[in-house]
């Protein structure tokens, strides 16, 4: 279902993650709410506090599609891997939801203003800042080197969708000591295939990389992927252990 949705977007010409553009809405609105409350308090303008409350209502509404898009991107580009950064992002989104609802309930009462609200709005702000920072870490700009020859376009596409999230530029954002580009698993197509079907760390233990079954990437697609990777990311630097 999720795959079909992204394939549909790609047909329309949109081939990126959908969560990042949506995040501007809740983040911008939380920043606006804090700014308006600050000004309301500073200049004794209670009407601005009402504006702040309206911004928070919109932030709460937009939180839902933004979180849903985050979940879908995570499933599609990171194979739903249960990594710390996603756990933190999930926990922070839950925290933001609670903080927004609390702020909205409290801002209904005249008496609760400023003393309680200002710190609450600041907490909402800090939550979106950390969420945005972690999102920035995931989106490290251009992830897949362009290959000019159309020969590897199939492999490039498989790489972009399945691997580039965690291995931008052939690196490894979750385990920088084990970049894709230097891996001994790239020695030949069979070693590569065996690894991607059942990834293990150099010591033989199960790591964080998700396994890719044939229904996700077929053997033929794996060969295209392998050709693309060895063309753009070169050959092994480390020897097999
Ligand atoms: C959710 C993140 C994630 C995705 C998606 C992912 N990997 Fe990995 N990959 C890792 C991690 C983390 C490691 C380090 C070993 C471990 O913890 O499993 C790794 C290790 C590797 C290595 C070994 C590097 C070394 O130096 O030992 C190769 C090769 C590799 N990945 C290829 C791929 C390919 C090809 C894809 C796409 C089909 C892919 N990975 C998708 C996270 C990911």
Boltz pocket constraint, residues with backbone or C-beta under 6 A from the ligand:
constraints:
  - pocket:
      binder: B
      contacts: [[A, 77], [A, 78], [A, 79], [A, 81], [A, 158], [A, 159], [A, 162], [A, 163], [A, 164], [A, 165], [A, 166], [A, 167], [A, 172], [A, 174], [A, 175], [A, 177], [A, 178], [A, 179], [A, 180], [A, 181], [A, 182], [A, 183], [A, 184], [A, 185], [A, 186], [A, 195], [A, 196], [A, 199], [A, 200], [A, 201], [A, 202], [A, 206], [A, 207], [A, 208], [A, 209], [A, 210], [A, 212]]
      max_distance: 6.0
